[in-house]
């Protein structure tokens, strides 16, 4: 075979940097302190470590936890069952030249969340891992090394060059895989593939030969996008258009047999040397009398027929168009339609070749432009010059300006493959999220052009094509023929390689071992979801759908989630060259992987978004809050009666026995009911690819309802050693950790290891993901406790408004039953034993009395100012919302926000004046 495979790879260790101090969880001043810790069955060394670990340190935790996951082989599922029972994702294979950037981090975090979620739901779950050989990019890196050594690939020769690239790959090619581990990616590292593995090469060749035999793959002289930088043809999808201002030249072409001249307009006078006609529009009366005659090409003397073609725009330039089939895609089509000669004067090296007049041969194209203009000017042929802005194609790979050339290449006809790939999206078998990307996919698929497959490179899948120079026979085969079957002559293999995207299009099934009938293929194909970026919908997604249907008879995945683009904080694209890049590994070093993951989820959207350091910090704060609140609970809870079964490897979720809740009081029923709603809401968010809302919903539930309210309400009972409180807290904590694990895997796994019976329970990575329990729903408890919370917040707002010091305990008189209001009094710093005296304010059932350090006049002044301000804001908002112009013209979200503010102003005014 033309490609030598290499086993193994070298892993790179990524260093870490110090992080900032975590925020400790502080017991509020004045609260009762722990009096006893009831014995619960935790191994002594675990308990000692918990007591000693006062802050969460992601640097130490993440490496240790990831090693435990790998040692347990939790990411390596057995290849059993069917794709319907199992769950799988094939990772978009990163280039071996790549390093983790923010797009990888977002994409990887989302895939990992889906994988962890389904693994915890009990499905055998595979995240298929591998890297792409990245033909152009990898070859460019090694060629740069050779140039630094004073040599080139041509000097060392093909075999030695390929050997050099393999050595480079073995040294550096696994860098990005190791970086994915830093993110917490639970890929199956034991099944890692490479697109130049021997079995993968067999898959590529099998597909190429099959498509050739069906007539879809063919060789032809055709217009291609030639990239002078990489010295290779590239596809339309690897071209990016940039706005450029060139000079538009008007050039007089003399009409043969008369004193007239046709003035043609062009921004590329160097290509006129390859002109083979002049065209005008059939309805353009200005040129009707010249049609059928000939022009004489200046500087060359070639006779050019004057033809008519509807392709010509009469409004562009003079309405007379030079036709250069060898150097313009549109002219190429016109030339084929009219049978014109295809002359190429610019070679593959970007210089003028022997088809040009001798004085221009060897000049780079841009220099030839100036020389041609000067020659025309000396002959008096330049009629006008003016600036002209237009879109110019550049290579996405090398950054150089594309040179359209007619070249002998291998192509693939797409029409037959496109039809079923269109139908599966139209029928909803392949679903795009967000849905608008399906329309983009379909529009492109309905206007496909032939795909240029061959690349003038050495690194990659060499074309399985052999030529007999003696009799001009061509052989396409998966393995090399010994000799020409027609004449017995020697065969020469095509020097080109296949476009990297050709091999990538087979990824969902080739990564599982196809063309062999492997257990992995039977168990995990088709895959379930693809998470990718919008810029490769055409390059990769569409082609995978076509190849999956053609060679497996099945769609390769059912869902395609298109991620948002993370921009720099100022809205520009992230780029090292622009100085706007942000390295996710630096962020992980500074804040921890969970913080970065959370921040990226919270940033994600259906639109492009700006990078937010505040959301990363929010994730850091959440990880610390999880650690500190969990530590508080675990250091003060009662014993566990039962222990869960031992752990298992390979991917099936295990339901923990867990602490059984004992909702003795209404606040216990409230938190258990709220927990069921959070489980349902967050699970639904993840299932619908709404990662931002899922992450932020968890944040709000845990931070506010669990920590700010429930934990604060039950602290006195917890510190008093109440067994029911301990059972409820342990139950909530276990479910919270499992609920958050797909989003925040490291901190949740670390806390899980401290739960009672941790030494006998499975790791959280394979614990059962919680499902809502309808028996624990309690709408009455939710409504009642919600009322208490609202009341507490009202009192706190009033205290802030009038400037009551935080340490001041306000005496109040209570109307009605005191017992349900005791926790409100404690959290709002009220004494329910207030007696006589005039009330400063009435809030709900509380009449707030004065205190020694409160100035009654100052209180009344502040309240009066706030009431006046609220009335002004209400009048302003009501006026704005009564304006039909505002309602009709303002965006819906702006109108909704104005209505929300009005409702809030009215509610606050009602609180203050009744």
N, C-alpha and C positions, 0 to 999 in steps of 0.2 A: 504494500500500500504506500501511497505517496507521503503519508504523515506518520512520523514516529511518535508513539505515545510514551508518556513518562508516568510512573507511579509516584504517589506521595506528594507532599508539599511541606514547605517550611512555614511554621506559624510565627507570627510576630507578636511580641509582648508590647502592650500599650501601657505607658506609664500613667501616673495619676498626680494630681496637684492637690494641695491642702484645700479644704473647704471651710466656709465660715461656721461659726458656732451655731448650734441648733438652739431653738427657743425652748426653754424648759417649761413643763407644765407645772404651774404654781397653784397650791391650795390657797384659796382666797383668805385674806387675813380675817381672823375671827371665826372661821369655820372650825368645827370640831376636828381634832386630829385623830389619826388611826389609833385605836386602843388595842386592837388585837388582829392578828391575821390567822384566820381559821385554817387548819391544815388541809392542803389540797395536794393531790398526788402528782408532784412534779419532781423529776430527778434532782438530787441535791445540787449537782454542778450547774444545772440549768437555773435553779433558783438563785444560786450564788451569782451567776453571771447576770441575771436579770437585775438583782439588787445593785450590782456594781456598774451596770451600763446605764448611766443617767442621761445620755443623749444618743440619738441615732447617728451613726457614722456610715454613710453609704459606701465610702471607699473600702472599709473593712468588710462590710456585709456582702456587697454585691459579688465580689470575686469568690467568697466562700460559698455563698448560696448557689451560684452558677455551677461551681465544681460539684456540689451535691446533686444538682439536677442531672449533670452529665454522668456522674458515677451511678446514679439510679437508673439511667437509660430511659428516662421518662419521655424523651423526645423521639424515641425509636420504636414506633408501634409495630406489632406483628403484621405481616402482609396477609391478612385473613379477612374474610367477609366480603361484602360487595360495596361498590361505591355508594349505593343508596344508604347503607348502614353507616359507612365511614364518612370521614370529612377530610378533605385535602386541599392544599393550595400549593401551586408551583411558584416558587419565588421568581420574580423577574431577575434573571441572572445578571448580577453586576459584572462589569468589565474587570478583567484581571488587572487592568491598569488603575482601577478606581480606588478612591478613598471615600469614606463615609461623608456625605454632605447632608444638608438639612432635608433635601428631598428624600434621600435614602432613609433618613431617620423617621420622618413622618410615615413613609410607605411601610417601613419595617415595623414600626410600632403598631400600626393599624392591622397589618397581617398577623402579628403576634397576638394581638387582642382577640382576633377571630379564632386563631388556632387554640389559644388557652381556653377561651369560652367553650368551644366545642369539645375539647379534651375533658373539661370538667363536667360536661353534660353526658359523659359516658361513651362518646363515640371514639372509635379508633382513629386517631388524628395524625395526619402526616403533613409536615411543611417541608416539601421537597426542595433541597438546596443544591446550588451549583453556580458556577461562574462561566462567563462567556469569553471566548478567546479574543474578541474585539480586534478583528484583523487590522484595520487602518491604524487605530490608536496604539496597539501594542507594537506593530512594526515601526511606527514613528518614534516611539520611545527608544527602541533598540538602535534604530538608525541614527538617532541623535547621539547615543553613546559611541557608535562607530566613528561618527564625524569628529567627536572630541578626541578620538584616538588617531585621527588622521587617515582614516580609511572609509570604505563604504561597503554596502551589501554586495554591490557588483564586483568589487575587488576580492572580497572573501569568498564569494560564490554562494549558490543557493543552499546547498546542504549544510555548509558551515554556518550560514546565517540562521537557518531554521534551528540548528543545534544551539546557537547562541540565544535565540528567543526562548527555547525550552528552559535553558539554565536561568534566564531572567524570570520566567514564570515560576520556577521552583523556588526562587529566592524571595520574590515579592508578590506573587499572584494570590496568596492567601491573606494578604493584609486586610482586605475589606471584610472577609469572613470573620476574622478575629475581632474586627471592630463591631460587627453585628452582635457578637457575644456581649460586648459592653452594653449594648442597648437592652439585653435580656432576650434576644431572639431565640425562640425555642424550636429552631430548625432541627431536622434529622441530620446531624453532622456525620453520622456513620454512613449515610448514603450519598454523600456529596458527589456531584457529577461535574464534568468539564466538557465543553462542547467539542473538544478535540480528543476525548477519550476514544479508545478503539471502537467500542460498541456504538458510541454516538456517531462516529465517522461512518460506520456501516449503515446507520439509519439515514444519514444525509445522502449517501450514494444510492441507496435503495429508492429514495424518493426522486432523486434527480433522474435516474434511469427510467423509472415508471412514468414520470411526466414527459420525458423525451419520447418514450414509446407511444404515448397517447397523442403525440403531436403538439403538446403544449409548450415544450422547450425546443428552441430552434436557434440557428445561427444566422446573422444577417448583418449587412451594412446598414446602419441606421443612425439617426441623430442621437447623440448621448450628451450628458452633462460631463464634460471633461474637467477634472480637478487638477490643475497644474501642480498644486502643492503636494498631493499624494501620488501624482502621476497615474491616476486611475479614473475610470468611469465611475460615476455615482448615480444613484437613483434620484428621481424628482423629489422624493421625500427627505433627501439629505441636503437639499438646497434651501437656502434662506434668502429672501429678497430684501435688499436694503435700498433706501432712497439715495440716489447719487445725482449730482449735477455734472453733466458732461457738456461738451460743445456740439451743437447741431450744425453740421456743415451742409451748405447747398453746393452741389457739384454739377457742372454742366457736362452732359454726355452728348457729343455731337450726333445728329441724326445723319445716317449715311445717305449721300446723294443730295444733300440740301445744306443750306446755311443755318438751319435751325438746330437747336439743342434742347434736350429735355433735362431740366434741373431736378436732380434727385436729392433727397435729404437723408443724412445718416449721421449717427454719432460714432460709427466705427469705420472710418475711411480706410483703415488697413485691410478690411475684409473685401473691399471693392475689387481687389486683385483676383478674387474668386467668383466675381459676378458672372452669371450665365444668362441673364435676361433683365429687361425692365418691364414692370407691370403697371397697368393703370386700371381703374375701375371701369366696367363695361358701360356705365351710364355717364361717365365723365366726358362731356362734350368737348372740353379743351384739347383732348388728346385723340379724339376719334380718328382724325385724318392720319395719325402716325401709326395706328395699329396695323400690324402686318409687316411693317418695315423693320429696320434694324438701327441700333445705335452702335457707335464704336466706343469701346471701353478705354478711357484715357489711361495713359501710362503703359497699357498692355497691347492695345490694338485689336482685341478680340471682338468679333461681331456678336452683338447681343440682340436677340429678337425682342420686339415690342409686343407684349401679350396683354390680354385682359383677364382679370381675375377678381371675383367678388371679395376676396380676402383683402384687397387694397382699401385703405381708408382715404377717401378723397380729401378729408380735412387735415390729414397729417402732412406737414411739410408742404410740398408742392402738389401732392396728389400722384406723383410719379415715384414708384418704389423700385429700388435696385433689388434684384432677387439673387440671393447667395445661398443656394441649397446646402453648401458644405459647412455653413457657419451660423445658421439661424434656424430655430425649430419651425417657425411659421414658413419661412422660405423653403425649408426642406419639404414640407407638405405640398406647397405650390409646385415645387420642382418635380416631385413624384407625379402630381396630377398632369403636368404638361410635358413630362418626359425629358426634363432638362438634365444636363451633365452636372455631376456633383464634384466640384473641384475643392480641394482642401489645401489652403496655403499656410495654415498655422499648424505646426506639428504638436505631438504630444508633450514636447518639452517647452511649449509656449513660445517657440521661436518660428519665424517664417522659414518655410522649407523650399525645396527646389522648384515647386510649382509657381513660386512668385518670381518676378523679374530679378535678375541676378543682383542688382544693387541693393535689394532689400533682404536677400537671403541671410539667415543667421541672426537677424535683429529680433530682440524680444518684442512681443506684440505691441506693447505700449510705446516703445521707441519707434517701431515701424509706423505707428500712427503719425507721429510728428514728421517722419521722413516723407511719408506719402503726401501729407498736407503741403509740405514745402515744395515737393515736386509738382503738385497740382497748381499751387500758387504761381510757380515760375512759368507754367503754361497758360496762366490766366483762366483756370477752370473753376476757381472758388467764387461762387456767386454771392454767398452770405455766410456769416458765422454768428451764432447766438447761443446763450446759455439754455440748457434744456435739462429739467429735472425729471428723472424717471426711476423705476424700480429695476435694479440690476441683481442678477443671481450671484450668490457667493456660496462657497462650500461651507457647510456646517462643520465639516471635519478639519480642513486646513485653514479656513478663513480667507482663501484666495478667491479671486473673481473667476467664475465659471467660464470656460471656453466651450461653446457648443461646437461639437465636431461630428462629422460622419465617420463612424468607426465600425470595424468588424467585431461584433460582440455576440455573446449568448444572451437570449431573451426568453421571457416566459409570457405566454398569452394568458390573460387572467379571466376572460369572459365566462368560460364554462365553470370555473371554480367560484366565481363571484355569485352566481345565481342562487345556489343553496345557502351561501353565507348571508345573502340579503334576506332570504326567506326566514331564517331562524331568528333574526332580529325583529323582522316585521311581525312574526307570530309570538314574540315575547319569550321564546325559548332561551335566548341570550338577552339579559336585561342590563341596561346601563343605569348607573346611579352616579350623578344626577341624570335624569332622563333625557335632557337636551343633547347629550353626547351621542345618543342613538341616531338622532337626525343628522348629526355631523358624519357619523360612520356611514349611514345609508347614502348620503349625498356623494361622498367620495366613491363608494363602491359602485354606484351607478355610472361613474365617469372614469373608469379605470383605463390606463394606458399600459402597453407592454412593460414588464419589469425587466430592466437590464440586470442580469445575474452575475456576469463576469466582472472581476476586479483585477487590475494589473498589479497584484501584490504577490508576495511569496508566503506570508503567514496566513494560514487558513486552510480550508478544505479545497485542495487542488482539484480542478475540474476532472471528473472521471471520463475524459475524452482523449482519444488517441488518433493521430493522423498518419497516413501512409503517404509520404512525399512522392513515392515512385508512381503510384496509381491514383492518388488523391482520394482514397477511401477514408471515411471517418467512422470511428468505432466509439460508441458510448456504452460503458459497462461498469459494473460495480467493482470488478477486479481487472487488472491489466491483462490484455491479450498478449500472447507470446510473440506472434508475428501477424502480418497482414494475411487474412484469409483469402484475399483475392489474388495477390501476386507473391505472397511469401516474403515481402520486404519488411524492413525494420519499421517499427512504429515510434512516433514521437508524441509524448503526452503534452497536452495543452499547458502552457506555462501559467495561465491565470488561475485565480482562486474564486470561490463563490462568495457572493455578498454575505456578510455576517448575518444579515436578517433572514437569509434563506435557512440557515441551520437553526436560528432562534425560533423560526415559525413552527418547528417540530417539538419545541420544548415541553409542552404539557404531557406528551406521551413518550418522547425519547428520553426524558429525564427519568422515566419509570422503567426503562430498559428495552423499549421497542427498538428494533424489530423482533427481538426475542419475546416469547410469550411468558413474561415473568409474573411471579405472584404479585408484585407491586402493581403491575399494569392491571391485573384482574381486580385488585382490591381498591385501587385509588383513581382509576380513570373511568369516566371523566372527573376532573377536579370540580370543586364547588365554586370558588371565587377567584377572581384576578383583581389585584390592587395595583394600579399603574397610573402613569401620568398621561395627560391629554396629548402631549406631543408625539407619542408613539402609538396612537390609536390606529394610524394607517400603516406605519412601519412594521408594527408587531401584532397588535390585537387582531386586526382584520385578517392578516395572513395566518395567524394561528387558527382562527375559526375556519378558514378555507382548508387548511391542511388537516385539521382534525376531522372535518366532515369527509374529506377525500380519502384519507388513509385509515381512519378508525370508524368511519360511519357514524360518529357522534360529535356533538359540540364539545369543545375542550373544557368549558366552564359554563356555568349558568348565570353568574353575576359578574359584572365588570364595574368595579368601583373606581372612579376617576378622582384622584386626590386634588386638593387645591395646591396652588403654587405658593410657597412661603417666600415672600419678598423681603428685602432688607427693611429695617425700621422706617427708612425714609421713602419707601415705595419703589425704589429701584430694584432691579434684579440682583440677587446675591451673586457676587463674582469676586474671585481673588484679585483679578486684574483691576477691577474698579475699587477695590478696598472695601467692598460691602459684604464680603463673605463672613459668615459666622460658623465656626467649626463646632458641630454637635459634640465632638469628643471633649473639647474645652468646656462646654456647658455641662457635660456629664461629670468631668473632673471637679467642676466647681459646685455643682448642685446635686449630683446623683442622677442615675438613669431614670428613676421613677419621676423625679421632678421634670426632667426634659420630656418624658413621655406625656405626662399630664399636660404640660404647657402646649405641646404640639396638638394633642386632642382638642384642648380648649381653643386653640387658634383655628383648627380646621373648619372648613366651610364649603359651601357649594361655589364660592367665589375665591379669587386670589386674596391672600391676606398678608398683612405685614407682621413681621416677626415681633413678638412681644416678650421682652425680658420680664415684664410684670407677671405674665402668665406662667413662666418658668418658676419665678419666685413663689407664685401661688401654689404650684406643685410641690416645691420644697417645703413650704409651710404645712401643706397637707400631710406630707410624709412625716414631718416632725410631730404634727398633731396626732396622727395615728399612733406613732410610737409612744408618745407621752401619755395620751389618754389610755392606751392599752396597758401600759406599765402600771398606771394608777389602779386600773381595774384588777389586773393580775396580782398585784401586791396586796390586795385587800379582799379577795374573794374566798368563798367557801370551797369545800372539797367537792370533787367530782365522783359520782358513784360508779359509772361504767366507763369502760375504755373501748375505743373503736378498734376494728380489725387492723392487722398489720398492712403495710403499704404494698402496692403492686407496681410493677414496671410496665411501661408500654403505652399508656394512654387512656385506659378506661377510668372514668370518675368513680370515686368511692365515697359513699354517703357517710359522713361522720355521725357517730351516735350523738355526741354533743351534749351540752347542758340543756336540760328540759326547762322551759320557762315556767314560772310560777307567778302569774299576774294577779297578785293579791289586791293591788290598789289600782285606782283609775289611771294614774300616770304610767303604770306598767302596761296596762291594756292599750294605752295611747301609743307608747313607743313600739309595741309589737305590731299594732295596726299600721303605724307609719312605716315600719320596716317592710311590711308586705307590699305597700304601695311603692316604696323605693325599689324593691326587688323587681316588681313588675315594670316599672317605668324605665329603669336602667337596662334591664334585659331587652325590653322592646327597642330601646334606643340603639343598642349594639346590633340587634338583629336587623335593624333598618339602616345601618351604616351611619347613624347620627351620633358620631363619636363625641362631638362637642357637647351636646346636651347630656349624653350619658355621663361624661366625666364631670360636668358642672353640677348635674343632679346629684351625683354621689357626694361631691364636695359639700353642697348645701345640706344634704341629709345628715352626713356625718358631723360636719362642723357645727351646724346649727341645732338640729333636733337631738342628735345623740349627745354631743358634748356640751353645748351651751345651755340646753334645757334638761334633758333627762338625767345626765350625769350630775348636774348641779342640784336637781331636785332630790335625787336619792342619796347624795353624799352622806347626810347624817345617818341614814339607815345602813349604808355600806360600811361606814366607820364603826357603827355599833355592832357589826358582825351579823346583820340580818341575812338569814339563809335564802329567803325568797329573792331579795335584792341581788345577791351574788349569782343565783341561778339565772335571773333575768339578764343581768349584765353579761355573763358568760355566753348565754344564748345569742344575744345581740352581737357581741364581739365576734363570735365564730361566723355568723352570717355576714357581718360587715366585711370581714377579711376575705371570705370567699367571693363576695359580691365585687370587691375591689380588685381581686387578684388579676384578672385579665388586663386591667388598666395599669396597676401598680404592683408588679409581681415581686419585687425584691423585699420591700418593707413588709408586705403582707406575709410572705413566706417566713421572714425572720420572726415576726410576732407569733405566727402560728406555732413555731417551734417551742414557745414558752407556755402554750396552753396546757391545761391538765392532761396527763396521759400522752404528752407529745412523743415520748420515746416509743410508743406502741401504735400511734396513728400514722396514716400515710402522710406524705408531704402534701402541702396545700395544692401543688401543681396538678395533682390527680384527685383532690377531694371533690365532692359533689357541688356543682354550682347551685345556689339556692333557687328554689321555686316558691312563688307566693303561696301561702297557706290561707285559704279563704276562711278557715275556722278562727283565725286570729284577727280577722278584720272586725273593727268595732267603731262604727260611725259615730255613736253617741259619745264614746270616750274621746274620739278625735275632736268633736265639736266642743266638748266641755273643757278639755285641756287647752285647745286653741283659744278659748275665751280667757283662760287664766294667763296664757302667754301674752295675748293682746293687752290685757290689763297691766301686766308687769311692764310691758314696753311703754304703755301710756304714762305710767308713773315715772319711769326712767326718763322719758322725753320731757316731762314736766320738770323734773329735777334739773336736767341740763338747761332747760329754758330759763329757769329763774336763778340758776347759779348755786344750787345746794351742793356743798362739798361732798365728795364721794364718801368720806368717813362718817358723815352725819346720819344718824338713825332718826327718822321722822316719826313722831307719834301720830297715830290715826285712830279715829273712831270707826267701827265697823258696823255696817247695817246688815243684819242677817247672820247666817251661820259662819262662825270663824274658821272651822276646821279646814274646809277646802281652800281657804285663802292663806293658810300659814306659809306655804312655800312661796306665794307671791310676796308676802311680807318679807320673807328672808331674802329673796333674790332682789327685791326692790329697796331693801334696807329700810323697812318700816317696822315700827313697834305697834302691835295691835292692841296695846293696853292704854292707849290715849284716853284722857278723861275730859274735863271741861275745857272751855276756851273757844274762841271764834275760829272757824275753819278758814285756812288760807285758800283752799280749793277743794272741790269735790270731784273725785275721779272714780267712776263706777260706784262700788259699795264703800269706798274709803272717803272719809272727811279728813283731810290733811291739816294737822294742827301746827302751830308754830314751834320753833325750837330756839334755844338761847342764841345760837349763832346765825339766825335768819332775820334779815331786815324786811319787815312786812311791807314797808313803802317801796323798797327796791323790787320786791316780788311783784307788787301791783303794777309798777312802772314797766317792768319787762313784759308782763303778760299783756298790758295795754298796747305796747309797741308791736308785739307779735300779732295780736288780733287785727290791728290796723294794717299790718303788712299782708296778712292773709286775705283780708277783704280786698285790698288793692290787687293782689294776684288773681283772686277769683274774678274780679271785674275784668281784668285784662284778658284772662283765658276765655271767659264767656264771650267777650267781644270778638276775640279772634275766631272762636268756633262758630259764631253767628255770621261770620263773613263768608258768603258763598264762594268768593274768589279763592280764599284760602282752602276751603274744603275741596274745591274742584281741581286746584292746581298743585297743592302740596302733596308730596309722596304720602302714601297710606300710613307708613310707619311714623311719619312726623305728626300726622293728624291724631293717630292713636296715642302717641306720647303726650300730646297736648291734652287729650281727654283724660289720660291717666293722672297727669299733674293736677288737673281741675278737681278730680275726685279726691285726691290726696289732700288738697288744700281745704276742701269742704269738710272732710272727715276731721282734720286737725282743728278747724274752727269749731266744729261741733263739740270736740273734746274740751275746748277751753271755755266756751260760753254756754254750752248746753243747748 
